[in-house]
Amino acid sequence: MSYLRFDKTLMTNLAESLPKEVLRSNRSGAYSCTTLVDCNTRKYHGLLVVPVPELDDENHVLLSSLDATVIQHGAEFNLGLHKYGGDNFSPRGHKYIREFDSLQVPTTVYRVGGVILKREMMFQHFENRIIIRYTLVDAHSKTTLRLQPFLAFRSVREFTHENAGVNRNYNLVQNGISTCMYPGYPTLFMQINKENEFVFRPDWYRGLEYPKEQERGYASTEDLYVPGYFEFNIKKGESVVFAAGLEEIDTGTLAELADFEVSVRTPRDNFYNTLVNSAHQFIVHRKHEDYVLAGYPWFKCRARDMFVSLPGLTLTNNEVDKFEAVMHTAEKAIRQFIEGSGLPLKGAGGSVSVTEIEHPDVLLWAAWCIQQYANFVSMEKCVEKYGRLLWDFMEWLRAGKHPNFKIEENGLVSCEGRDKAVTWMNSTAGGRPIVPRTGFIVEINALWYNALMFSAEVCRFMKDEKYIRELEAAAKLCADNFAPMFYNEYGYLCDYCVDGYRDYDVRPNMVFAVALDYSPLDRVQQKSVLDYCTKELITPKGMRSLSPKSHGYNPMYVGPQVQRDYAYHQGTAWPWLAAFYMEACLKIFRMSKLSYVDRLLVGYEEELFYHCIGTIPELFDGNPPFHGRGAISFAMNVSGIMRIVKLLDKYNEE
């Protein structure tokens, strides 16, 4: 039985079905994304959205949508759905939907009178090709199917509008056509594994409206070009496969290819397997390199997100080879950075851009990432694979070569963050950080202590006594001054300290001082910090980025860009932080917190049926009803929840 299944009651109610989105990727940078009812509501939506490196580093919508029309006895029933201005929808094909499920691939069942039509959608692995299979389950008379493609050929950050510059020419290929709207774009091949008639009837569909862009305060209308339509007869029990891609394909192979793509999917039959499918979408292989996308649909590869996400996305599912493949790319980026004297990178790792690696906490997250490999695999294998890398960048940091990572006399690390955001709390206004975290920053110093202790552990395995003593001395100095610097009279940790000022805002960053393998706090202090996190920060959907009791609390991530920027880290809830909170709970309270953590996970399982089905969005409002916001699928969140599911299993086994 399908886990992600929605019946006609929900599907035909646009208030319920239109906010739910579906995402599929080919694991090499391209994706397909729309709503459950196939009505695009974002400029990022499209059936075939691909990178076009010859133009820029953005994704581009080539095939926006594909309307199917069932024809019987001369009567036409269009199954498509588009939104136009004034809350007008046309042609309202959602009323024919009887069921949607996503056990293997997104599958929609339509009923038009006596016709039952099943549609399955899949993205071919590592190829820029969307495959759609139509099966006529039942019909009592001759049936014709018409497929009408809507083309955009634009960046995901722009819109297309009716213009005279569009190239209307097309070429006939095997059972289909090829066309390209504008110079510089790749040719789009649309083919069917059955003989069909292509009727050239070029036209513009004008004034399509995207409500999600309206919500975000952006322009929201565009025109789409339709070159014509494909038409063919289909018999009861017959399956016909449509493919749209950047290369011509032998249409005789499409049926077998569709069967294969369905067979290799992990069934989404429970909470964890659904997360595994989502995790696979973030691991991208392109141009002989592997990396982690921070999220869909607009994020790229960010170094911090990559190191925080990688263990959960791979090791929890015993996919050690994927971890090692991504770390191979990451190691090139790290070495390019430290050998370039800490200069920001434009193209770290060769052909793939690993951004934001220059931030002061990134290498510390890399150490944590390697530490997880040691925990999941073995210390022996970890030292063999990453011991030299860890040694090199830790020595580089200790030598003071990082331009914004200063080890002070008290053993703590200070960073400059007044003019540029240098932590994960990176929202800005007017080019300056909204939360100017600077000086001694709590999670950076917690990560530093953990990295020193883990490095000493690695050296102990290697029996390097001299270096062990150096690292342990540095770690002890850091720990001796950590609590006096951050632990305040109320029993929680200040967020940052600079020039005698201590920031008393209650923020989630203090949880890392408890959750990491090595903590600079004693047990009483850890429990006290965790109590504050529980009382003021934890929600059913994540940890708040600011306590409701703190000045400036702004929990609703809504409105235009500036308004959202000011709310981004001022009360919104983040699931990946909650994962570290749950890890801290199990670390401190062990078996007594199992049922509590299990209950917290329920909130994230519920989310798989909302927003973008089968995955976790970027953030949530900090107040009820905790609506999902931001990017529809976020790597750190999916990774964090996967880590906790596996950690919970481990404790239950014990």
MIMISE-186483 format. One record per residue (C-alpha): x, y, z; residue in three letters. Coordinates in nm, 3 decimals. Each point is the difference from the previous one (the first is absolute). Last residue first. Example, Ala and Ser with C-alpha at 12.3 -4.5 7.8 and 13.67 -1.06 7.14 Angstrom:
// MIMISE-186483
- 1.367  -0.106  0.714  SER
- -0.137  -0.344  0.066  ALA
END
This chain:
// MIMISE-186483
- 2.018  -0.133  2.329  GLU
- -0.213  -0.057  -0.310  GLU
- -0.218  0.297  0.098  ASN
- 0.309  0.218  0.037  TYR
- 0.121  -0.095  -0.348  LYS
- -0.342  0.053  -0.155  ASP
- -0.012  0.347  0.155  LEU
- 0.339  0.080  -0.150  LEU
- -0.126  -0.118  -0.340  LYS
- -0.309  0.221  0.015  VAL
- 0.216  0.283  0.139  ILE
- 0.247  -0.011  -0.288  ARG
- -0.283  -0.009  -0.255  MET
- -0.158  0.307  0.161  ILE
- 0.327  0.192  -0.027  GLY
- 0.060  -0.097  -0.362  SER
- -0.348  0.106  -0.113  VAL
- 0.044  0.332  0.179  ASN
- 0.354  0.066  -0.122  MET
- -0.100  -0.080  -0.359  ALA
- -0.298  0.233  -0.034  PHE
- -0.301  -0.069  -0.223  SER
- -0.270  0.260  -0.076  ILE
- 0.229  0.298  0.051  ALA
- -0.160  0.259  0.224  GLY
- -0.297  -0.069  0.224  ARG
- -0.184  -0.279  0.184  GLY
- -0.288  0.118  0.221  HIS
- 0.048  -0.028  0.374  PHE
- -0.374  0.013  0.089  PRO
- 0.105  0.141  0.240  PRO
- 0.296  0.235  0.061  ASN
- 0.363  -0.028  -0.111  GLY
- -0.094  -0.016  -0.368  ASP
- 0.181  -0.285  -0.168  PHE
- 0.329  -0.047  -0.182  LEU
- 0.165  -0.148  -0.309  GLU
- -0.261  -0.255  -0.097  PRO
- 0.002  -0.373  0.087  ILE
- -0.064  -0.276  -0.258  THR
- -0.254  -0.253  -0.124  GLY
- -0.260  0.249  -0.114  ILE
- 0.111  0.358  -0.054  CYS
- -0.218  0.220  0.228  HIS
- -0.197  -0.271  0.179  TYR
- -0.010  -0.381  0.022  PHE
- 0.365  -0.041  0.104  LEU
- -0.067  0.259  0.271  GLU
- -0.188  -0.253  0.209  GLU
- 0.318  -0.206  0.032  GLU
- 0.176  0.310  0.128  TYR
- -0.246  0.063  0.282  GLY
- 0.005  -0.368  0.093  VAL
- 0.375  0.025  0.060  LEU
- -0.063  0.198  0.318  LEU
- -0.200  -0.290  0.142  ARG
- 0.291  -0.240  -0.053  ASP
- 0.232  0.247  0.170  VAL
- -0.225  0.003  0.307  TYR
- -0.040  -0.380  -0.004  SER
- 0.377  -0.048  -0.003  LEU
- 0.073  0.264  0.266  LYS
- 0.041  -0.233  0.301  SER
- 0.224  -0.231  -0.202  MET
- 0.284  0.254  -0.036  ARG
- -0.040  0.314  0.213  PHE
- 0.315  0.189  -0.101  ILE
- 0.086  -0.149  -0.341  LYS
- -0.363  -0.070  -0.090  LEU
- -0.097  0.360  0.073  CYS
- 0.307  0.133  -0.183  ALA
- -0.091  -0.201  -0.311  GLU
- -0.352  0.139  0.022  MET
- 0.143  0.354  0.012  TYR
- 0.233  -0.078  -0.290  PHE
- -0.301  -0.115  -0.203  ALA
- -0.191  0.308  0.114  ALA
- 0.268  0.214  -0.164  LEU
- -0.058  -0.184  -0.328  TRP
- -0.375  0.062  0.037  PRO
- 0.022  0.383  0.002  TRP
- -0.267  0.221  0.161  ALA
- -0.038  0.372  -0.080  THR
- 0.052  0.236  0.292  GLY
- 0.237  0.275  -0.111  GLN
- 0.219  -0.186  -0.246  HIS
- -0.197  0.046  -0.323  TYR
- -0.246  0.258  0.137  ALA
- 0.194  0.310  -0.111  TYR
- 0.074  -0.161  -0.336  ASP
- -0.368  -0.084  -0.045  ARG
- -0.101  0.365  0.033  GLN
- 0.270  0.103  -0.245  VAL
- -0.105  -0.266  -0.253  GLN
- -0.373  0.075  -0.002  PRO
- -0.246  -0.164  0.240  GLY
- 0.025  -0.308  0.219  VAL
- 0.241  -0.177  0.236  TYR
- -0.203  0.041  0.319  MET
- 0.197  -0.038  0.326  PRO
- 0.126  0.355  0.063  ASN
- 0.152  0.029  0.349  TYR
- 0.183  0.333  0.013  GLY
- 0.075  -0.002  0.372  HIS
- 0.016  -0.344  0.157  SER
- -0.289  -0.171  0.179  LYS
- -0.121  -0.169  -0.319  PRO
- 0.346  -0.165  -0.013  SER
- 0.201  0.036  -0.319  LEU
- 0.095  -0.239  -0.282  SER
- -0.283  -0.225  0.109  ARG
- 0.085  -0.368  0.005  MET
- -0.197  -0.223  -0.234  GLY
- -0.345  -0.107  -0.114  LYS
- -0.176  -0.109  0.323  PRO
- 0.165  0.296  0.178  THR
- 0.318  0.029  0.211  ILE
- 0.130  0.344  0.093  LEU
- -0.117  0.132  0.335  GLU
- -0.051  -0.278  0.252  LYS
- 0.186  -0.283  -0.173  THR
- 0.300  0.210  -0.103  CYS
- 0.013  0.146  0.349  TYR
- -0.002  -0.350  0.151  ASP
- 0.279  -0.108  -0.238  LEU
- 0.221  0.279  0.127  VAL
- -0.065  -0.106  0.362  SER
- 0.069  -0.364  -0.080  LYS
- 0.331  0.088  -0.166  GLN
- 0.100  0.221  0.293  GLN
- -0.060  -0.282  0.248  VAL
- 0.194  -0.243  -0.221  ARG
- 0.310  0.217  -0.032  ASP
- 0.043  0.217  -0.308  LEU
- 0.277  -0.011  -0.264  PRO
- -0.192  -0.278  -0.179  SER
- 0.150  -0.274  -0.216  TYR
- -0.229  -0.213  -0.214  ASP
- -0.203  0.307  -0.099  LEU
- -0.353  0.037  0.137  ALA
- 0.069  0.206  0.312  VAL
- 0.210  0.291  -0.130  ALA
- -0.200  -0.034  -0.323  PHE
- -0.317  0.100  0.186  VAL
- 0.140  0.350  0.060  MET
- -0.080  0.096  -0.358  ASN
- -0.372  -0.021  0.075  PRO
- -0.039  0.364  0.106  ARG
- -0.097  0.167  0.326  VAL
- 0.116  0.359  -0.042  ASP
- 0.248  0.085  0.276  TYR
- 0.271  0.143  -0.225  ASP
- 0.301  0.068  0.221  ARG
- 0.190  0.328  -0.050  TYR
- 0.354  0.026  0.142  GLY
- 0.154  0.070  -0.341  ASP
- -0.192  -0.284  -0.167  VAL
- -0.202  -0.293  0.130  CYS
- -0.235  -0.221  -0.201  TYR
- -0.317  -0.204  0.054  ASP
- 0.014  0.005  0.379  CYS
- -0.039  -0.350  0.142  LEU
- -0.267  -0.110  0.248  TYR
- -0.020  -0.024  0.378  GLY
- -0.132  0.340  0.101  TYR
- 0.336  0.122  0.133  GLU
- 0.162  -0.040  -0.339  ASN
- 0.205  -0.271  -0.169  TYR
- 0.178  0.158  -0.299  PHE
- 0.344  0.132  0.100  MET
- 0.045  -0.167  0.339  PRO
- -0.134  -0.325  -0.156  ALA
- 0.240  0.002  -0.294  PHE
- 0.314  0.109  0.186  ASN
- 0.109  -0.331  0.152  ASP
- -0.134  -0.188  -0.304  ALA
- 0.221  0.194  -0.245  CYS
- 0.308  -0.038  0.219  LEU
- -0.075  -0.372  0.034  LYS
- -0.040  -0.038  -0.378  ALA
- 0.333  0.172  -0.069  ALA
- 0.171  -0.224  0.258  ALA
- -0.172  -0.306  -0.150  GLU
- 0.120  0.096  -0.345  LEU
- 0.361  0.053  0.101  GLU
- 0.011  -0.315  0.214  ARG
- -0.143  -0.211  -0.283  ILE
- 0.255  0.150  -0.240  TYR
- 0.286  -0.127  0.208  LYS
- -0.157  -0.343  0.060  GLU
- -0.058  -0.089  -0.365  ASP
- -0.136  -0.351  0.056  LYS
- -0.205  0.003  -0.325  MET
- -0.316  -0.084  0.195  PHE
- 0.100  0.263  0.253  ARG
- 0.050  0.243  -0.288  CYS
- -0.358  -0.060  -0.115  VAL
- -0.125  0.053  0.356  GLU
- 0.201  0.322  0.023  ALA
- -0.168  0.116  -0.322  SER
- -0.336  -0.084  0.155  PHE
- 0.084  0.207  0.307  MET
- 0.113  0.299  -0.205  LEU
- -0.301  -0.023  -0.231  ALA
- -0.242  -0.017  0.296  ASN
- 0.160  0.305  0.161  TYR
- -0.020  0.191  -0.329  TRP
- -0.362  -0.104  -0.056  LEU
- -0.096  0.137  0.341  ALA
- 0.198  0.315  -0.081  ASN
- -0.180  0.046  -0.331  ILE
- -0.331  -0.077  0.170  GLU
- 0.040  0.282  0.257  VAL
- 0.141  0.285  -0.204  ILE
- 0.291  0.192  0.159  PHE
- 0.022  0.324  -0.197  GLY
- -0.288  0.051  -0.242  THR
- -0.364  -0.086  -0.056  ARG
- -0.153  0.296  -0.182  PRO
- -0.361  -0.133  -0.027  VAL
- -0.144  0.199  -0.290  ILE
- 0.339  -0.024  -0.167  PRO
- 0.089  0.292  -0.232  ARG
- -0.049  0.034  -0.377  GLY
- -0.302  0.224  0.035  GLY
- -0.174  -0.273  0.190  ALA
- 0.165  -0.338  0.060  THR
- -0.092  -0.355  0.097  SER
- 0.298  -0.223  0.083  ASN
- -0.081  -0.184  0.320  MET
- 0.208  -0.299  -0.117  TRP
- 0.306  0.195  0.114  THR
- 0.223  0.263  -0.164  VAL
- -0.242  0.283  -0.079  ALA
- 0.206  0.292  -0.126  LYS
- 0.049  0.345  0.149  ASP
- -0.012  -0.081  0.370  ARG
- 0.112  -0.360  -0.027  GLY
- 0.367  -0.002  0.094  GLU
- 0.102  -0.329  0.158  CYS
- 0.142  -0.102  0.339  SER
- 0.112  -0.348  0.102  VAL
- 0.061  -0.101  0.361  LEU
- 0.333  -0.114  0.142  GLY
- 0.018  0.285  0.253  ASN
- 0.288  0.154  -0.193  GLU
- -0.221  0.036  -0.307  GLU
- -0.027  -0.232  -0.297  ILE
- -0.102  0.219  -0.291  LYS
- -0.215  -0.134  -0.282  PHE
- -0.086  0.262  -0.261  ASN
- 0.297  0.001  -0.240  PRO
- 0.082  -0.367  0.065  HIS
- 0.378  -0.035  0.025  LYS
- 0.017  0.009  0.380  GLY
- 0.231  -0.302  0.031  ALA
- -0.270  -0.184  0.193  ARG
- -0.234  0.031  -0.299  LEU
- 0.257  -0.135  -0.245  TRP
- 0.091  -0.275  0.247  GLU
- -0.367  -0.098  0.011  MET
- -0.018  0.017  -0.379  PHE
- 0.297  -0.230  -0.055  ASP
- -0.066  -0.250  0.279  TRP
- -0.362  -0.052  -0.105  LEU
- 0.106  -0.057  -0.363  LEU
- 0.277  -0.239  0.105  ARG
- -0.238  -0.207  0.216  GLY
- -0.272  -0.008  -0.263  TYR
- 0.004  -0.339  -0.172  LYS
- 0.238  -0.211  0.211  GLU
- -0.088  0.177  0.323  VAL
- -0.370  -0.051  -0.068  CYS
- 0.049  -0.366  -0.094  LYS
- 0.172  -0.069  0.334  GLU
- -0.249  0.211  0.192  MET
- -0.283  -0.212  -0.133  SER
- -0.312  0.029  -0.216  VAL
- -0.283  0.186  0.176  PHE
- 0.195  0.175  0.278  ASN
- 0.309  0.066  -0.213  ALA
- -0.219  0.136  -0.280  TYR
- -0.177  0.218  0.257  GLN
- 0.339  0.144  0.101  GLN
- 0.071  0.084  -0.364  ILE
- -0.318  0.210  -0.005  CYS
- 0.094  0.165  0.331  TRP
- 0.341  0.092  -0.146  ALA
- -0.172  0.144  -0.308  ALA
- -0.229  0.194  0.232  TRP
- 0.313  0.151  0.154  LEU
- 0.123  0.079  -0.351  LEU
- -0.323  0.192  -0.063  VAL
- -0.011  0.199  0.326  ASP
- 0.217  0.294  -0.113  PRO
- -0.177  0.067  -0.333  HIS
- 0.236  -0.037  -0.298  GLU
- -0.182  -0.307  -0.134  ILE
- -0.292  0.222  -0.098  GLU
- -0.052  -0.162  -0.341  THR
- 0.101  -0.334  -0.143  VAL
- -0.021  0.067  -0.376  SER
- 0.037  -0.317  -0.202  VAL
- 0.235  -0.018  -0.299  SER
- 0.319  -0.018  0.202  GLY
- -0.054  -0.061  0.370  GLY
- -0.030  0.363  0.088  ALA
- -0.126  0.225  -0.275  GLY
- -0.006  0.361  0.113  LYS
- 0.165  -0.055  0.334  LEU
- 0.050  0.254  0.277  PRO
- 0.370  0.047  0.088  LEU
- 0.129  -0.190  0.302  GLY
- 0.365  -0.011  -0.093  SER
- -0.065  -0.175  -0.334  GLY
- 0.138  -0.327  0.137  GLU
- -0.271  0.005  0.266  ILE
- -0.279  0.057  -0.252  PHE
- 0.119  -0.231  -0.278  GLN
- 0.056  -0.266  0.263  ARG
- -0.350  0.038  0.136  ILE
- -0.160  -0.007  -0.346  ALA
- 0.197  -0.309  -0.106  LYS
- -0.099  -0.167  0.327  GLU
- -0.366  0.081  -0.065  ALA
- 0.007  -0.173  -0.339  THR
- 0.144  -0.318  0.153  HIS
- -0.232  0.050  0.297  MET
- -0.296  -0.033  -0.237  VAL
- 0.127  -0.333  -0.134  ALA
- 0.087  -0.125  0.350  GLU
- -0.349  0.069  0.130  PHE
- -0.152  -0.167  -0.306  LYS
- 0.215  -0.310  0.052  ASP
- -0.103  -0.018  0.364  VAL
- -0.365  -0.040  -0.090  GLU
- -0.089  -0.185  0.322  ASN
- -0.337  0.183  0.017  ASN
- 0.105  0.207  0.301  THR
- 0.335  0.055  -0.171  LEU
- -0.140  0.181  -0.304  THR
- -0.242  0.289  0.054  LEU
- 0.062  0.016  0.373  GLY
- 0.378  0.015  -0.031  PRO
- -0.007  0.252  -0.289  LEU
- -0.235  0.262  0.137  SER
- 0.219  0.203  0.237  VAL
- 0.299  -0.019  -0.237  PHE
- -0.200  0.100  -0.308  MET
- -0.199  0.271  0.177  ASP
- 0.323  0.168  0.110  ARG
- 0.153  -0.021  -0.348  ALA
- -0.297  0.131  -0.196  ARG
- -0.088  -0.183  -0.323  CYS
- -0.290  0.179  -0.171  LYS
- -0.339  0.107  0.131  PHE
- -0.298  0.102  -0.215  TRP
- -0.245  -0.294  -0.024  PRO
- 0.096  -0.184  0.205  TYR
- 0.259  -0.027  0.272  GLY
- 0.364  0.014  0.111  ALA
- 0.110  -0.202  -0.303  LEU
- 0.259  -0.255  0.105  VAL
- 0.302  -0.092  -0.213  TYR
- 0.137  -0.265  -0.231  ASP
- 0.248  0.061  -0.280  GLU
- 0.067  -0.166  -0.335  HIS
- -0.169  0.280  -0.197  LYS
- -0.321  -0.025  0.204  ARG
- -0.115  -0.222  0.284  HIS
- -0.250  0.151  0.242  VAL
- -0.092  -0.129  0.344  ILE
- -0.299  0.212  0.104  PHE
- -0.262  -0.215  -0.174  GLN
- 0.123  -0.315  0.173  HIS
- -0.099  0.145  0.337  ALA
- -0.364  0.034  -0.109  SER
- -0.015  -0.367  -0.090  ASN
- 0.159  -0.086  0.334  VAL
- -0.255  0.221  0.177  LEU
- -0.282  -0.204  -0.155  THR
- 0.173  -0.317  0.111  ASN
- 0.010  0.134  0.357  TYR
- -0.366  0.092  0.030  PHE
- -0.145  -0.308  -0.167  ASN
- -0.100  -0.148  -0.336  ASP
- 0.186  0.234  -0.234  ARG
- 0.132  -0.291  -0.204  PRO
- 0.371  0.044  -0.086  THR
- 0.007  0.071  -0.372  ARG
- 0.195  -0.234  -0.228  VAL
- -0.311  -0.172  -0.143  SER
- -0.174  0.318  -0.117  VAL
- 0.301  0.115  -0.203  GLU
- 0.035  -0.346  -0.152  PHE
- -0.363  -0.022  -0.112  ASP
- 0.025  0.347  -0.158  ALA
- 0.319  -0.099  -0.183  LEU
- -0.163  -0.316  -0.134  GLU
- -0.292  0.200  -0.140  ALA
- 0.234  0.268  -0.137  LEU
- 0.235  -0.234  -0.188  THR
- -0.187  -0.001  -0.332  GLY
- -0.003  0.379  0.016  THR
- 0.374  0.004  -0.076  ASP
- 0.096  0.322  0.176  ILE
- 0.083  0.349  -0.121  GLU
- 0.193  0.208  0.249  GLU
- -0.099  0.292  0.222  LEU
- -0.310  -0.166  0.139  GLY
- -0.376  -0.039  -0.017  ALA
- -0.145  -0.352  0.004  ALA
- -0.356  -0.126  -0.051  PHE
- -0.081  -0.368  0.063  VAL
- -0.319  -0.175  -0.110  VAL
- -0.155  -0.286  0.198  SER
- -0.285  -0.210  -0.142  GLU
- -0.259  -0.178  0.217  GLY
- -0.292  0.150  -0.193  LYS
- 0.126  0.143  -0.326  LYS
- 0.165  0.334  -0.077  ILE
- -0.038  0.210  -0.312  ASN
- 0.253  0.276  -0.068  PHE
- 0.038  0.379  0.011  GLU
- 0.299  0.224  0.063  PHE
- -0.057  0.374  0.040  TYR
- 0.104  0.344  -0.124  GLY
- 0.291  0.238  0.063  PRO
- -0.138  0.125  0.335  VAL
- 0.185  0.304  0.136  TYR
- -0.057  0.114  0.357  LEU
- -0.083  0.350  0.125  ASP
- 0.093  0.123  0.346  GLU
- -0.143  0.136  0.323  THR
- 0.129  0.022  0.358  SER
- 0.230  0.294  0.063  ALA
- 0.131  -0.037  0.355  TYR
- -0.138  0.070  0.347  GLY
- 0.053  -0.349  0.140  ARG
- -0.373  -0.074  0.011  GLU
- -0.032  0.114  -0.362  GLN
- 0.281  -0.240  -0.097  GLU
- -0.192  -0.285  0.165  LYS
- -0.312  0.106  -0.194  PRO
- 0.153  -0.062  -0.347  TYR
- -0.219  0.147  -0.273  GLU
- -0.032  -0.089  -0.367  LEU
- -0.072  0.319  -0.193  GLY
- 0.026  -0.114  -0.358  ARG
- 0.000  -0.338  -0.172  TYR
- 0.197  0.065  -0.317  TRP
- -0.069  -0.187  -0.322  ASP
- 0.160  -0.229  -0.256  PRO
- -0.230  -0.264  -0.159  ARG
- 0.222  -0.268  -0.152  PHE
- -0.196  -0.325  0.034  VAL
- 0.229  -0.289  0.083  PHE
- -0.159  -0.330  -0.094  GLU
- 0.097  -0.314  0.182  ASN
- 0.189  -0.324  -0.039  GLU
- 0.073  -0.144  0.340  LYS
- 0.290  0.025  0.243  ASN
- -0.051  0.375  0.024  ILE
- 0.259  0.275  -0.048  GLN
- 0.071  0.358  0.107  MET
- 0.361  0.109  -0.061  PHE
- 0.103  0.340  0.135  LEU
- 0.303  0.163  -0.162  THR
- 0.241  0.170  0.239  PRO
- -0.025  0.375  0.055  TYR
- 0.251  0.249  -0.136  GLY
- -0.234  0.131  -0.268  PRO
- -0.370  0.002  0.099  TYR
- -0.310  -0.220  -0.035  MET
- 0.167  -0.332  -0.079  CYS
- -0.191  -0.285  -0.165  THR
- 0.010  -0.374  -0.054  SER
- -0.301  -0.204  -0.108  ILE
- -0.161  -0.337  0.053  GLY
- -0.034  -0.363  -0.106  ASN
- 0.364  -0.015  -0.116  GLN
- 0.100  0.358  -0.073  VAL
- -0.183  0.273  -0.191  LEU
- 0.166  0.338  0.023  ASN
- -0.146  0.318  0.144  TYR
- -0.005  0.366  -0.089  ASN
- -0.190  0.245  0.217  ARG
- 0.309  0.190  0.118  ASN
- -0.117  0.263  0.247  VAL
- 0.114  0.354  -0.074  GLY
- -0.348  0.140  -0.062  ALA
- -0.087  0.005  0.368  ASN
- -0.261  -0.128  0.243  GLU
- 0.142  0.000  0.348  HIS
- 0.251  -0.214  0.188  THR
- 0.069  0.039  0.368  PHE
- 0.322  0.015  0.200  GLU
- 0.172  -0.166  0.296  ARG
- -0.054  -0.357  -0.123  VAL
- 0.181  0.102  -0.318  SER
- -0.195  -0.024  -0.323  ARG
- -0.094  -0.241  -0.280  PHE
- -0.376  0.013  0.080  ALA
- -0.185  -0.272  -0.194  LEU
- -0.353  -0.135  0.054  PHE
- -0.041  -0.345  -0.158  PRO
- -0.342  -0.128  -0.121  GLN
- -0.060  -0.375  0.009  LEU
- -0.317  -0.137  -0.166  ARG
- -0.136  -0.348  0.076  LEU
- -0.262  -0.168  -0.215  THR
- -0.247  -0.261  0.123  THR
- -0.226  -0.238  -0.192  LYS
- -0.272  -0.135  0.226  SER
- -0.054  -0.164  0.338  HIS
- 0.320  0.111  0.175  ALA
- 0.203  -0.135  0.292  ASP
- 0.357  0.009  0.129  VAL
- 0.134  0.214  -0.281  LEU
- 0.362  0.032  0.111  THR
- 0.195  0.324  -0.046  TYR
- 0.373  -0.003  0.077  ARG
- 0.190  0.326  0.048  ILE
- 0.380  0.013  -0.024  ILE
- 0.201  0.314  0.077  ILE
- 0.349  0.011  -0.150  ARG
- 0.315  0.184  0.101  ASN
- 0.186  -0.323  0.075  GLU
- 0.168  -0.106  0.326  PHE
- -0.296  -0.219  0.100  HIS
- -0.304  0.043  -0.226  GLN
- -0.266  0.213  0.165  PHE
- -0.328  -0.182  0.052  MET
- -0.370  0.073  -0.042  MET
- -0.285  -0.252  -0.006  GLU
- -0.343  0.079  -0.147  ARG
- -0.300  -0.231  0.031  LYS
- -0.309  0.050  -0.214  LEU
- -0.346  -0.136  0.083  ILE
- -0.256  0.073  -0.271  VAL
- -0.368  -0.083  0.063  GLY
- -0.087  0.359  0.083  GLY
- 0.334  0.176  0.033  VAL
- 0.194  -0.157  0.286  ARG
- 0.358  0.101  0.073  TYR
- 0.262  -0.192  0.202  VAL
- 0.322  0.181  0.094  THR
- 0.328  -0.172  0.078  THR
- 0.314  0.165  0.139  PRO
- 0.264  -0.278  -0.002  VAL
- 0.054  -0.306  0.221  GLN
- -0.257  0.044  0.278  LEU
- -0.100  0.352  -0.101  SER
- -0.378  0.002  -0.007  ASP
- -0.270  0.212  -0.157  PHE
- -0.365  -0.098  -0.040  GLU
- -0.324  0.086  -0.176  ARG
- 0.102  0.299  -0.208  ILE
- -0.269  0.115  -0.246  TYR
- -0.073  0.326  0.185  LYS
- 0.370  0.085  -0.031  HIS
- -0.052  0.072  -0.369  GLY
- -0.108  0.354  0.078  ARG
- 0.071  0.140  -0.352  PRO
- 0.061  0.264  0.129  SER
- 0.011  0.163  0.340  PHE
- -0.102  0.359  0.073  ASN
- 0.105  0.158  0.327  ASP
- -0.012  0.347  -0.155  GLY
- 0.303  -0.060  -0.217  GLY
- 0.068  -0.344  -0.149  TYR
- 0.073  -0.337  0.157  LYS
- 0.063  -0.305  -0.214  HIS
- -0.141  -0.355  0.017  LEU
- 0.024  -0.284  -0.250  GLY
- -0.227  -0.303  -0.041  LEU
- -0.171  0.133  -0.314  ASN
- -0.316  -0.195  -0.088  PHE
- -0.086  0.020  -0.371  GLU
- -0.321  -0.137  -0.156  ALA
- 0.028  -0.127  -0.358  GLY
- -0.135  -0.343  0.091  HIS
- 0.281  -0.034  0.256  GLN
- 0.301  0.227  0.048  ILE
- 0.216  0.007  0.315  VAL
- 0.223  0.308  0.022  THR
- 0.342  0.004  0.167  ALA
- 0.165  0.333  0.084  ASP
- 0.378  0.000  0.034  LEU
- 0.174  0.258  0.217  SER
- 0.295  0.240  0.018  SER
- 0.234  -0.180  -0.239  LEU
- 0.323  0.202  -0.017  LEU
- 0.028  0.158  0.346  VAL
- 0.362  0.102  0.060  HIS
- 0.228  -0.063  0.297  ASN
- 0.258  0.263  0.085  GLU
- 0.380  0.001  -0.040  ASP
- -0.005  0.198  -0.325  ASP
- -0.052  -0.032  -0.377  LEU
- 0.230  -0.285  -0.113  GLU
- -0.056  -0.164  0.338  PRO
- -0.366  -0.068  -0.084  VAL
- -0.130  -0.175  0.312  PRO
- -0.333  -0.180  -0.047  VAL
- -0.366  0.038  0.088  VAL
- -0.225  -0.247  -0.183  LEU
- -0.355  -0.033  0.134  LEU
- 0.001  0.354  0.134  GLY
- -0.032  0.201  0.320  HIS
- 0.260  0.259  0.101  TYR
- -0.226  0.287  -0.110  LYS
- -0.235  -0.129  0.266  ARG
- -0.366  -0.111  0.000  THR
- 0.005  -0.252  -0.283  ASN
- -0.327  -0.195  -0.017  CYS
- 0.075  -0.371  -0.032  ASP
- -0.264  -0.105  0.257  VAL
- 0.253  -0.118  0.258  LEU
- 0.204  0.315  -0.063  THR
- 0.309  0.040  -0.220  THR
- 0.365  -0.101  -0.003  CYS
- 0.231  -0.181  -0.239  SER
- 0.374  0.016  0.061  TYR
- 0.341  0.039  -0.159  ALA
- 0.330  0.008  0.191  GLY
- 0.144  -0.347  -0.050  SER
- -0.216  -0.205  0.236  ARG
- -0.288  -0.022  -0.255  ASN
- -0.238  0.183  0.231  SER
- -0.363  -0.033  0.109  ARG
- -0.210  0.246  0.199  LEU
- -0.376  0.007  0.064  VAL
- -0.180  0.293  0.160  GLU
- -0.299  0.036  0.231  LYS
- -0.142  0.353  0.020  PRO
- -0.243  -0.074  -0.290  LEU
- -0.151  -0.313  0.159  SER
- -0.184  0.137  0.303  GLU
- -0.148  0.330  -0.125  ALA
- -0.023  -0.165  -0.341  LEU
- -0.253  -0.257  0.124  ASN
- -0.013  -0.257  -0.283  THR
- 0.313  -0.174  0.127  MET
- -0.115  -0.015  0.363  LEU
- -0.328  -0.179  -0.058  THR
- 0.149  -0.189  -0.295  LYS
- 0.237  -0.198  0.222  ASP
- 0.357  0.072  0.110  PHE
- 0.270  -0.263  0.054  ARG
- 0.350  0.033  0.138  LEU
- 0.044  -0.333  0.183  TYR
- -0.123  -0.218  -0.286  SER
- -0.125  -0.348  0.083  MET
END
